[in-house]
Amino acid sequence: MRISIALPNTVPGADGVLLTEWTKRAEDRGFASLAVTERLVYPGHDPLLTLAAAAAATSRIGLLTNVLIGPLRTAPVLAKSVATLASLSAGRLVLGLGPGVREDDFEAAGRSFAGRREAFEEQLELLGRGGAAGPGAGPGVPVLVAGLSAAAVRRVVRWGDGWTAPGLEPEAVLPFAARVRRAWSEGGRSGAPRIVALARFALGEDVERESAAFVRDYFSVLGAEAEEFVAKTPRTPERIRRVVAALADGGVDEVVMHPTAAALSQVDRLADVLLP
């Protein structure tokens, strides 16, 4: 299983200098990919611009949006941005896309929250026709579809190259991954869908308070349930290895470890735990 790491592009305290150093360190330590996530109204760095900077600072590591909220943009704007980033990264980009779940992001973007599902499928249709390559040169970009619904499964089979899971426990992720694989086969798709999972982490007593504060704030919209996310964030090498082993045993192709603290030490500590 491929082991990847996300940039802390939505974690408070992560400035441009840290993100650049994180990018270089992740490639040096041998992670498979660098990932970014997206919230519009939450503080942080734009995911596509962040990956463009990462593309310029690296030469080998993969780049992954995990995930980008597609309908915050029109389909042609998204396709143009994706094609540009694919060109800048010399084909290292994989696009994880979701329809979005938080209305405040859409209000801030001036986009329809109620119409997001239709807009999302329009985007997938365009990208599936090679629309991401249309504004520029080169092949299309692999697309991973996010979501935990029957519609998400249908979208994976019709338009996607695979599925990307939310940051839930392996016991919640793996049954849905199996469902995606069954639908893929029943839909007549050849091979197997690429399955990517997300797992949050923090390593070291020096970042425990920062990590808990970020997770609590990021999921505050869920009310008391936010404390469950704080408690379930792995913070020891043993817990991290157990989560990754469970995902690997369940046939996940790639796990993306998302940091919950903006400290460069997290790259080396995670590499020491998970990489040879």
Secondary structure, 3 states (H helix, E strand, C coil): CEEEEECCCCCCCCCHHHHHHHHHHHHHHCCCEEEECCCCCCCCCCHHHHHHHHHHHCCCCEEEEEEEEHHHCCHHHHHHHHHHHHHHCCCCEEEEEECCCCHHHHHHHCCCCCCHHHHHHHHHHHHHCCCCCCCCCCCCCCEEEECCCHHHHHHHHHHCCEEECCCCCHHHHHHHHHHHHHHHHHCCCCCCCEEEEEEEECCCHHHHHHHHHHHHHHCHHHHHHHHHHHHHCCCCHHHHHHHHHHHHHCCCCEEEEEECCCCCHHHHHHHHHHCC
